Amino acid sequence: MLRFYQRRGFVLAALHRDALAEARRHVIPLRDELELERLL
């Protein structure tokens, strides 16, 4: 999935570890959140 965005000029700007753990506690167990950005 990351490759899709990288091919369109997005770069990894930040990795927020455990950012989704609490929000997704009762759904699919996701933990980390990637932040992407693209300069225009």
mmCIF entry with sequence, helices, sheets and N, C-alpha, C, O atoms, coordinates in Angstrom:
data_MODEL
# 
_entry.id   MODEL 
# 
_entity.id                         1 
_entity.type                       polymer 
_entity.pdbx_number_of_molecules   1 
# 
_entity_poly.entity_id                      1 
_entity_poly.type                           'polypeptide(L)' 
_entity_poly.nstd_linkage                   no 
_entity_poly.nstd_monomer                   no 
_entity_poly.pdbx_seq_one_letter_code       MLRFYQRRGFVLAALHRDALAEARRHVIPLRDELELERLL 
_entity_poly.pdbx_seq_one_letter_code_can   MLRFYQRRGFVLAALHRDALAEARRHVIPLRDELELERLL 
_entity_poly.pdbx_strand_id                 A 
# 
loop_
_entity_poly_seq.entity_id 
_entity_poly_seq.num 
_entity_poly_seq.mon_id 
_entity_poly_seq.hetero 
1 1  MET n 
1 2  LEU n 
1 3  ARG n 
1 4  PHE n 
1 5  TYR n 
1 6  GLN n 
1 7  ARG n 
1 8  ARG n 
1 9  GLY n 
1 10 PHE n 
1 11 VAL n 
1 12 LEU n 
1 13 ALA n 
1 14 ALA n 
1 15 LEU n 
1 16 HIS n 
1 17 ARG n 
1 18 ASP n 
1 19 ALA n 
1 20 LEU n 
1 21 ALA n 
1 22 GLU n 
1 23 ALA n 
1 24 ARG n 
1 25 ARG n 
1 26 HIS n 
1 27 VAL n 
1 28 ILE n 
1 29 PRO n 
1 30 LEU n 
1 31 ARG n 
1 32 ASP n 
1 33 GLU n 
1 34 LEU n 
1 35 GLU n 
1 36 LEU n 
1 37 GLU n 
1 38 ARG n 
1 39 LEU n 
1 40 LEU n 
# 
_struct_asym.id          A 
_struct_asym.entity_id   1 
# 
_struct_conf.conf_type_id            HELX_P 
_struct_conf.id                      HELX_P1 
_struct_conf.pdbx_PDB_helix_id       AA1 
_struct_conf.beg_label_comp_id       LEU 
_struct_conf.beg_label_asym_id       A 
_struct_conf.beg_label_seq_id        2 
_struct_conf.pdbx_beg_PDB_ins_code   ? 
_struct_conf.end_label_comp_id       GLN 
_struct_conf.end_label_asym_id       A 
_struct_conf.end_label_seq_id        6 
_struct_conf.pdbx_end_PDB_ins_code   ? 
_struct_conf.beg_auth_comp_id        LEU 
_struct_conf.beg_auth_asym_id        A 
_struct_conf.beg_auth_seq_id         2 
_struct_conf.end_auth_comp_id        GLN 
_struct_conf.end_auth_asym_id        A 
_struct_conf.end_auth_seq_id         6 
_struct_conf.pdbx_PDB_helix_class    1 
_struct_conf.details                 ? 
_struct_conf.pdbx_PDB_helix_length   5 
# 
_struct_conf_type.id          HELX_P 
_struct_conf_type.criteria    ? 
_struct_conf_type.reference   ? 
# 
_struct_sheet.id               AA1 
_struct_sheet.type             ? 
_struct_sheet.number_strands   2 
_struct_sheet.details          ? 
# 
_struct_sheet_order.sheet_id     AA1 
_struct_sheet_order.range_id_1   1 
_struct_sheet_order.range_id_2   2 
_struct_sheet_order.offset       ? 
_struct_sheet_order.sense        anti-parallel 
# 
loop_
_struct_sheet_range.sheet_id 
_struct_sheet_range.id 
_struct_sheet_range.beg_label_comp_id 
_struct_sheet_range.beg_label_asym_id 
_struct_sheet_range.beg_label_seq_id 
_struct_sheet_range.pdbx_beg_PDB_ins_code 
_struct_sheet_range.end_label_comp_id 
_struct_sheet_range.end_label_asym_id 
_struct_sheet_range.end_label_seq_id 
_struct_sheet_range.pdbx_end_PDB_ins_code 
_struct_sheet_range.beg_auth_comp_id 
_struct_sheet_range.beg_auth_asym_id 
_struct_sheet_range.beg_auth_seq_id 
_struct_sheet_range.end_auth_comp_id 
_struct_sheet_range.end_auth_asym_id 
_struct_sheet_range.end_auth_seq_id 
AA1 1 VAL A 11 ? HIS A 16 ? VAL A 11 HIS A 16 
AA1 2 GLU A 33 ? GLU A 37 ? GLU A 33 GLU A 37 
# 
loop_
_atom_site.group_PDB 
_atom_site.id 
_atom_site.type_symbol 
_atom_site.label_atom_id 
_atom_site.label_alt_id 
_atom_site.label_comp_id 
_atom_site.label_asym_id 
_atom_site.label_entity_id 
_atom_site.label_seq_id 
_atom_site.pdbx_PDB_ins_code 
_atom_site.Cartn_x 
_atom_site.Cartn_y 
_atom_site.Cartn_z 
_atom_site.occupancy 
_atom_site.B_iso_or_equiv 
_atom_site.pdbx_formal_charge 
_atom_site.auth_seq_id 
_atom_site.auth_comp_id 
_atom_site.auth_asym_id 
_atom_site.auth_atom_id 
_atom_site.pdbx_PDB_model_num 
ATOM 1   N N  . MET A 1 1  ? 0.818   -1.193 0.000  1.00 0.00 ? 1  MET A N  1 
ATOM 2   C CA . MET A 1 1  ? 0.000   0.000  0.000  1.00 0.00 ? 1  MET A CA 1 
ATOM 3   C C  . MET A 1 1  ? 0.865   1.261  0.000  1.00 0.00 ? 1  MET A C  1 
ATOM 4   O O  . MET A 1 1  ? 0.525   2.236  -0.669 1.00 0.00 ? 1  MET A O  1 
ATOM 5   N N  . LEU A 1 2  ? 1.946   1.257  0.720  1.00 0.00 ? 2  LEU A N  1 
ATOM 6   C CA . LEU A 1 2  ? 2.819   2.432  0.776  1.00 0.00 ? 2  LEU A CA 1 
ATOM 7   C C  . LEU A 1 2  ? 3.398   2.738  -0.603 1.00 0.00 ? 2  LEU A C  1 
ATOM 8   O O  . LEU A 1 2  ? 3.568   3.904  -0.961 1.00 0.00 ? 2  LEU A O  1 
ATOM 9   N N  . ARG A 1 3  ? 3.694   1.717  -1.361 1.00 0.00 ? 3  ARG A N  1 
ATOM 10  C CA . ARG A 1 3  ? 4.253   1.902  -2.709 1.00 0.00 ? 3  ARG A CA 1 
ATOM 11  C C  . ARG A 1 3  ? 3.320   2.737  -3.583 1.00 0.00 ? 3  ARG A C  1 
ATOM 12  O O  . ARG A 1 3  ? 3.786   3.553  -4.379 1.00 0.00 ? 3  ARG A O  1 
ATOM 13  N N  . PHE A 1 4  ? 2.013   2.543  -3.444 1.00 0.00 ? 4  PHE A N  1 
ATOM 14  C CA . PHE A 1 4  ? 1.024   3.299  -4.206 1.00 0.00 ? 4  PHE A CA 1 
ATOM 15  C C  . PHE A 1 4  ? 1.249   4.800  -4.023 1.00 0.00 ? 4  PHE A C  1 
ATOM 16  O O  . PHE A 1 4  ? 1.277   5.548  -5.001 1.00 0.00 ? 4  PHE A O  1 
ATOM 17  N N  . TYR A 1 5  ? 1.407   5.235  -2.792 1.00 0.00 ? 5  TYR A N  1 
ATOM 18  C CA . TYR A 1 5  ? 1.589   6.655  -2.504 1.00 0.00 ? 5  TYR A CA 1 
ATOM 19  C C  . TYR A 1 5  ? 2.981   7.135  -2.895 1.00 0.00 ? 5  TYR A C  1 
ATOM 20  O O  . TYR A 1 5  ? 3.125   8.247  -3.402 1.00 0.00 ? 5  TYR A O  1 
ATOM 21  N N  . GLN A 1 6  ? 3.988   6.334  -2.673 1.00 0.00 ? 6  GLN A N  1 
ATOM 22  C CA . GLN A 1 6  ? 5.346   6.734  -3.026 1.00 0.00 ? 6  GLN A CA 1 
ATOM 23  C C  . GLN A 1 6  ? 5.475   6.963  -4.531 1.00 0.00 ? 6  GLN A C  1 
ATOM 24  O O  . GLN A 1 6  ? 6.186   7.873  -4.957 1.00 0.00 ? 6  GLN A O  1 
ATOM 25  N N  . ARG A 1 7  ? 4.814   6.169  -5.320 1.00 0.00 ? 7  ARG A N  1 
ATOM 26  C CA . ARG A 1 7  ? 4.856   6.345  -6.778 1.00 0.00 ? 7  ARG A CA 1 
ATOM 27  C C  . ARG A 1 7  ? 4.172   7.627  -7.218 1.00 0.00 ? 7  ARG A C  1 
ATOM 28  O O  . ARG A 1 7  ? 4.390   8.083  -8.340 1.00 0.00 ? 7  ARG A O  1 
ATOM 29  N N  . ARG A 1 8  ? 3.363   8.210  -6.376 1.00 0.00 ? 8  ARG A N  1 
ATOM 30  C CA . ARG A 1 8  ? 2.664   9.451  -6.685 1.00 0.00 ? 8  ARG A CA 1 
ATOM 31  C C  . ARG A 1 8  ? 3.310   10.664 -6.033 1.00 0.00 ? 8  ARG A C  1 
ATOM 32  O O  . ARG A 1 8  ? 2.716   11.740 -5.978 1.00 0.00 ? 8  ARG A O  1 
ATOM 33  N N  . GLY A 1 9  ? 4.526   10.485 -5.541 1.00 0.00 ? 9  GLY A N  1 
ATOM 34  C CA . GLY A 1 9  ? 5.285   11.612 -5.021 1.00 0.00 ? 9  GLY A CA 1 
ATOM 35  C C  . GLY A 1 9  ? 5.192   11.849 -3.530 1.00 0.00 ? 9  GLY A C  1 
ATOM 36  O O  . GLY A 1 9  ? 5.766   12.815 -3.028 1.00 0.00 ? 9  GLY A O  1 
ATOM 37  N N  . PHE A 1 10 ? 4.483   10.992 -2.805 1.00 0.00 ? 10 PHE A N  1 
ATOM 38  C CA . PHE A 1 10 ? 4.384   11.149 -1.357 1.00 0.00 ? 10 PHE A CA 1 
ATOM 39  C C  . PHE A 1 10 ? 5.635   10.573 -0.695 1.00 0.00 ? 10 PHE A C  1 
ATOM 40  O O  . PHE A 1 10 ? 6.211   9.602  -1.184 1.00 0.00 ? 10 PHE A O  1 
ATOM 41  N N  . VAL A 1 11 ? 6.044   11.168 0.401  1.00 0.00 ? 11 VAL A N  1 
ATOM 42  C CA . VAL A 1 11 ? 7.165   10.670 1.191  1.00 0.00 ? 11 VAL A CA 1 
ATOM 43  C C  . VAL A 1 11 ? 6.713   10.485 2.632  1.00 0.00 ? 11 VAL A C  1 
ATOM 44  O O  . VAL A 1 11 ? 5.771   11.135 3.084  1.00 0.00 ? 11 VAL A O  1 
ATOM 45  N N  . LEU A 1 12 ? 7.379   9.608  3.341  1.00 0.00 ? 12 LEU A N  1 
ATOM 46  C CA . LEU A 1 12 ? 7.060   9.368  4.743  1.00 0.00 ? 12 LEU A CA 1 
ATOM 47  C C  . LEU A 1 12 ? 7.526   10.560 5.560  1.00 0.00 ? 12 LEU A C  1 
ATOM 48  O O  . LEU A 1 12 ? 8.714   10.880 5.580  1.00 0.00 ? 12 LEU A O  1 
ATOM 49  N N  . ALA A 1 13 ? 6.599   11.212 6.228  1.00 0.00 ? 13 ALA A N  1 
ATOM 50  C CA . ALA A 1 13 ? 6.914   12.404 7.019  1.00 0.00 ? 13 ALA A CA 1 
ATOM 51  C C  . ALA A 1 13 ? 7.041   12.070 8.496  1.00 0.00 ? 13 ALA A C  1 
ATOM 52  O O  . ALA A 1 13 ? 7.812   12.711 9.210  1.00 0.00 ? 13 ALA A O  1 
ATOM 53  N N  . ALA A 1 14 ? 6.290   11.070 8.968  1.00 0.00 ? 14 ALA A N  1 
ATOM 54  C CA . ALA A 1 14 ? 6.326   10.724 10.384 1.00 0.00 ? 14 ALA A CA 1 
ATOM 55  C C  . ALA A 1 14 ? 5.727   9.344  10.598 1.00 0.00 ? 14 ALA A C  1 
ATOM 56  O O  . ALA A 1 14 ? 4.915   8.868  9.805  1.00 0.00 ? 14 ALA A O  1 
ATOM 57  N N  . LEU A 1 15 ? 6.143   8.721  11.675 1.00 0.00 ? 15 LEU A N  1 
ATOM 58  C CA . LEU A 1 15 ? 5.574   7.457  12.120 1.00 0.00 ? 15 LEU A CA 1 
ATOM 59  C C  . LEU A 1 15 ? 5.114   7.663  13.554 1.00 0.00 ? 15 LEU A C  1 
ATOM 60  O O  . LEU A 1 15 ? 5.921   7.946  14.439 1.00 0.00 ? 15 LEU A O  1 
ATOM 61  N N  . HIS A 1 16 ? 3.828   7.521  13.775 1.00 0.00 ? 16 HIS A N  1 
ATOM 62  C CA . HIS A 1 16 ? 3.259   7.710  15.108 1.00 0.00 ? 16 HIS A CA 1 
ATOM 63  C C  . HIS A 1 16 ? 3.008   6.330  15.715 1.00 0.00 ? 16 HIS A C  1 
ATOM 64  O O  . HIS A 1 16 ? 1.995   5.693  15.425 1.00 0.00 ? 16 HIS A O  1 
ATOM 65  N N  . ARG A 1 17 ? 3.915   5.883  16.542 1.00 0.00 ? 17 ARG A N  1 
ATOM 66  C CA . ARG A 1 17 ? 3.819   4.549  17.134 1.00 0.00 ? 17 ARG A CA 1 
ATOM 67  C C  . ARG A 1 17 ? 2.664   4.480  18.126 1.00 0.00 ? 17 ARG A C  1 
ATOM 68  O O  . ARG A 1 17 ? 2.468   5.388  18.935 1.00 0.00 ? 17 ARG A O  1 
ATOM 69  N N  . ASP A 1 18 ? 1.918   3.411  18.054 1.00 0.00 ? 18 ASP A N  1 
ATOM 70  C CA . ASP A 1 18 ? 0.782   3.142  18.949 1.00 0.00 ? 18 ASP A CA 1 
ATOM 71  C C  . ASP A 1 18 ? -0.322  4.197  18.884 1.00 0.00 ? 18 ASP A C  1 
ATOM 72  O O  . ASP A 1 18 ? -1.128  4.296  19.809 1.00 0.00 ? 18 ASP A O  1 
ATOM 73  N N  . ALA A 1 19 ? -0.372  4.973  17.825 1.00 0.00 ? 19 ALA A N  1 
ATOM 74  C CA . ALA A 1 19 ? -1.378  6.038  17.715 1.00 0.00 ? 19 ALA A CA 1 
ATOM 75  C C  . ALA A 1 19 ? -2.786  5.495  17.586 1.00 0.00 ? 19 ALA A C  1 
ATOM 76  O O  . ALA A 1 19 ? -3.738  6.146  18.016 1.00 0.00 ? 19 ALA A O  1 
ATOM 77  N N  . LEU A 1 20 ? -2.938  4.322  17.008 1.00 0.00 ? 20 LEU A N  1 
ATOM 78  C CA . LEU A 1 20 ? -4.273  3.792  16.763 1.00 0.00 ? 20 LEU A CA 1 
ATOM 79  C C  . LEU A 1 20 ? -4.689  2.714  17.748 1.00 0.00 ? 20 LEU A C  1 
ATOM 80  O O  . LEU A 1 20 ? -5.815  2.221  17.678 1.00 0.00 ? 20 LEU A O  1 
ATOM 81  N N  . ALA A 1 21 ? -3.828  2.347  18.643 1.00 0.00 ? 21 ALA A N  1 
ATOM 82  C CA . ALA A 1 21 ? -4.119  1.237  19.559 1.00 0.00 ? 21 ALA A CA 1 
ATOM 83  C C  . ALA A 1 21 ? -5.393  1.477  20.360 1.00 0.00 ? 21 ALA A C  1 
ATOM 84  O O  . ALA A 1 21 ? -6.235  0.585  20.463 1.00 0.00 ? 21 ALA A O  1 
ATOM 85  N N  . GLU A 1 22 ? -5.539  2.637  20.911 1.00 0.00 ? 22 GLU A N  1 
ATOM 86  C CA . GLU A 1 22 ? -6.710  2.933  21.729 1.00 0.00 ? 22 GLU A CA 1 
ATOM 87  C C  . GLU A 1 22 ? -7.950  3.135  20.868 1.00 0.00 ? 22 GLU A C  1 
ATOM 88  O O  . GLU A 1 22 ? -9.030  2.656  21.212 1.00 0.00 ? 22 GLU A O  1 
ATOM 89  N N  . ALA A 1 23 ? -7.804  3.830  19.771 1.00 0.00 ? 23 ALA A N  1 
ATOM 90  C CA . ALA A 1 23 ? -8.946  4.134  18.916 1.00 0.00 ? 23 ALA A CA 1 
ATOM 91  C C  . ALA A 1 23 ? -9.536  2.886  18.274 1.00 0.00 ? 23 ALA A C  1 
ATOM 92  O O  . ALA A 1 23 ? -10.741 2.825  18.033 1.00 0.00 ? 23 ALA A O  1 
ATOM 93  N N  . ARG A 1 24 ? -8.710  1.903  17.998 1.00 0.00 ? 24 ARG A N  1 
ATOM 94  C CA . ARG A 1 24 ? -9.161  0.699  17.308 1.00 0.00 ? 24 ARG A CA 1 
ATOM 95  C C  . ARG A 1 24 ? -9.231  -0.518 18.218 1.00 0.00 ? 24 ARG A C  1 
ATOM 96  O O  . ARG A 1 24 ? -9.170  -1.651 17.742 1.00 0.00 ? 24 ARG A O  1 
ATOM 97  N N  . ARG A 1 25 ? -9.355  -0.303 19.481 1.00 0.00 ? 25 ARG A N  1 
ATOM 98  C CA . ARG A 1 25 ? -9.304  -1.396 20.448 1.00 0.00 ? 25 ARG A CA 1 
ATOM 99  C C  . ARG A 1 25 ? -10.355 -2.474 20.167 1.00 0.00 ? 25 ARG A C  1 
ATOM 100 O O  . ARG A 1 25 ? -10.107 -3.652 20.422 1.00 0.00 ? 25 ARG A O  1 
ATOM 101 N N  . HIS A 1 26 ? -11.508 -2.094 19.652 1.00 0.00 ? 26 HIS A N  1 
ATOM 102 C CA . HIS A 1 26 ? -12.594 -3.055 19.453 1.00 0.00 ? 26 HIS A CA 1 
ATOM 103 C C  . HIS A 1 26 ? -12.779 -3.468 17.998 1.00 0.00 ? 26 HIS A C  1 
ATOM 104 O O  . HIS A 1 26 ? -13.721 -4.189 17.670 1.00 0.00 ? 26 HIS A O  1 
ATOM 105 N N  . VAL A 1 27 ? -11.903 -3.023 17.145 1.00 0.00 ? 27 VAL A N  1 
ATOM 106 C CA . VAL A 1 27 ? -12.016 -3.335 15.716 1.00 0.00 ? 27 VAL A CA 1 
ATOM 107 C C  . VAL A 1 27 ? -10.751 -4.088 15.302 1.00 0.00 ? 27 VAL A C  1 
ATOM 108 O O  . VAL A 1 27 ? -10.170 -4.795 16.126 1.00 0.00 ? 27 VAL A O  1 
ATOM 109 N N  . ILE A 1 28 ? -10.320 -3.959 14.080 1.00 0.00 ? 28 ILE A N  1 
ATOM 110 C CA . ILE A 1 28 ? -9.095  -4.591 13.591 1.00 0.00 ? 28 ILE A CA 1 
ATOM 111 C C  . ILE A 1 28 ? -7.920  -4.036 14.396 1.00 0.00 ? 28 ILE A C  1 
ATOM 112 O O  . ILE A 1 28 ? -7.787  -2.820 14.529 1.00 0.00 ? 28 ILE A O  1 
ATOM 113 N N  . PRO A 1 29 ? -7.077  -4.901 14.927 1.00 0.00 ? 29 PRO A N  1 
ATOM 114 C CA . PRO A 1 29 ? -5.973  -4.424 15.772 1.00 0.00 ? 29 PRO A CA 1 
ATOM 115 C C  . PRO A 1 29 ? -4.868  -3.711 14.985 1.00 0.00 ? 29 PRO A C  1 
ATOM 116 O O  . PRO A 1 29 ? -3.914  -4.343 14.532 1.00 0.00 ? 29 PRO A O  1 
ATOM 117 N N  . LEU A 1 30 ? -5.005  -2.408 14.830 1.00 0.00 ? 30 LEU A N  1 
ATOM 118 C CA . LEU A 1 30 ? -3.970  -1.569 14.227 1.00 0.00 ? 30 LEU A CA 1 
ATOM 119 C C  . LEU A 1 30 ? -3.293  -0.793 15.344 1.00 0.00 ? 30 LEU A C  1 
ATOM 120 O O  . LEU A 1 30 ? -3.934  -0.424 16.329 1.00 0.00 ? 30 LEU A O  1 
ATOM 121 N N  . ARG A 1 31 ? -1.991  -0.543 15.189 1.00 0.00 ? 31 ARG A N  1 
ATOM 122 C CA . ARG A 1 31 ? -1.275  0.165  16.243 1.00 0.00 ? 31 ARG A CA 1 
ATOM 123 C C  . ARG A 1 31 ? -0.659  1.464  15.762 1.00 0.00 ? 31 ARG A C  1 
ATOM 124 O O  . ARG A 1 31 ? -0.835  2.506  16.395 1.00 0.00 ? 31 ARG A O  1 
ATOM 125 N N  . ASP A 1 32 ? 0.062   1.415  14.647 1.00 0.00 ? 32 ASP A N  1 
ATOM 126 C CA . ASP A 1 32 ? 0.857   2.559  14.224 1.00 0.00 ? 32 ASP A CA 1 
ATOM 127 C C  . ASP A 1 32 ? 0.186   3.311  13.078 1.00 0.00 ? 32 ASP A C  1 
ATOM 128 O O  . ASP A 1 32 ? -0.613  2.751  12.328 1.00 0.00 ? 32 ASP A O  1 
ATOM 129 N N  . GLU A 1 33 ? 0.525   4.565  12.963 1.00 0.00 ? 33 GLU A N  1 
ATOM 130 C CA . GLU A 1 33 ? -0.035  5.416  11.925 1.00 0.00 ? 33 GLU A CA 1 
ATOM 131 C C  . GLU A 1 33 ? 1.117   6.035  11.144 1.00 0.00 ? 33 GLU A C  1 
ATOM 132 O O  . GLU A 1 33 ? 2.046   6.591  11.730 1.00 0.00 ? 33 GLU A O  1 
ATOM 133 N N  . LEU A 1 34 ? 1.050   5.937  9.817  1.00 0.00 ? 34 LEU A N  1 
ATOM 134 C CA . LEU A 1 34 ? 2.038   6.583  8.961  1.00 0.00 ? 34 LEU A CA 1 
ATOM 135 C C  . LEU A 1 34 ? 1.489   7.922  8.520  1.00 0.00 ? 34 LEU A C  1 
ATOM 136 O O  . LEU A 1 34 ? 0.307   8.038  8.194  1.00 0.00 ? 34 LEU A O  1 
ATOM 137 N N  . GLU A 1 35 ? 2.332   8.924  8.509  1.00 0.00 ? 35 GLU A N  1 
ATOM 138 C CA . GLU A 1 35 ? 1.945   10.245 8.024  1.00 0.00 ? 35 GLU A CA 1 
ATOM 139 C C  . GLU A 1 35 ? 2.729   10.509 6.751  1.00 0.00 ? 35 GLU A C  1 
ATOM 140 O O  . GLU A 1 35 ? 3.960   10.498 6.757  1.00 0.00 ? 35 GLU A O  1 
ATOM 141 N N  . LEU A 1 36 ? 2.013   10.747 5.661  1.00 0.00 ? 36 LEU A N  1 
ATOM 142 C CA . LEU A 1 36 ? 2.643   10.995 4.374  1.00 0.00 ? 36 LEU A CA 1 
ATOM 143 C C  . LEU A 1 36 ? 2.405   12.436 3.975  1.00 0.00 ? 36 LEU A C  1 
ATOM 144 O O  . LEU A 1 36 ? 1.429   13.058 4.395  1.00 0.00 ? 36 LEU A O  1 
ATOM 145 N N  . GLU A 1 37 ? 3.311   12.964 3.153  1.00 0.00 ? 37 GLU A N  1 
ATOM 146 C CA . GLU A 1 37 ? 3.106   14.308 2.636  1.00 0.00 ? 37 GLU A CA 1 
ATOM 147 C C  . GLU A 1 37 ? 3.617   14.382 1.211  1.00 0.00 ? 37 GLU A C  1 
ATOM 148 O O  . GLU A 1 37 ? 4.479   13.601 0.808  1.00 0.00 ? 37 GLU A O  1 
ATOM 149 N N  . ARG A 1 38 ? 3.082   15.322 0.454  1.00 0.00 ? 38 ARG A N  1 
ATOM 150 C CA . ARG A 1 38 ? 3.524   15.555 -0.917 1.00 0.00 ? 38 ARG A CA 1 
ATOM 151 C C  . ARG A 1 38 ? 3.622   17.060 -1.133 1.00 0.00 ? 38 ARG A C  1 
ATOM 152 O O  . ARG A 1 38 ? 2.657   17.794 -0.917 1.00 0.00 ? 38 ARG A O  1 
ATOM 153 N N  . LEU A 1 39 ? 4.761   17.498 -1.549 1.00 0.00 ? 39 LEU A N  1 
ATOM 154 C CA . LEU A 1 39 ? 4.958   18.921 -1.811 1.00 0.00 ? 39 LEU A CA 1 
ATOM 155 C C  . LEU A 1 39 ? 4.307   19.287 -3.139 1.00 0.00 ? 39 LEU A C  1 
ATOM 156 O O  . LEU A 1 39 ? 4.475   18.582 -4.134 1.00 0.00 ? 39 LEU A O  1 
ATOM 157 N N  . LEU A 1 40 ? 3.578   20.371 -3.152 1.00 0.00 ? 40 LEU A N  1 
ATOM 158 C CA . LEU A 1 40 ? 2.901   20.816 -4.374 1.00 0.00 ? 40 LEU A CA 1 
ATOM 159 C C  . LEU A 1 40 ? 3.650   21.954 -5.015 1.00 0.00 ? 40 LEU A C  1 
ATOM 160 O O  . LEU A 1 40 ? 3.230   22.461 -6.056 1.00 0.00 ? 40 LEU A O  1 
# 
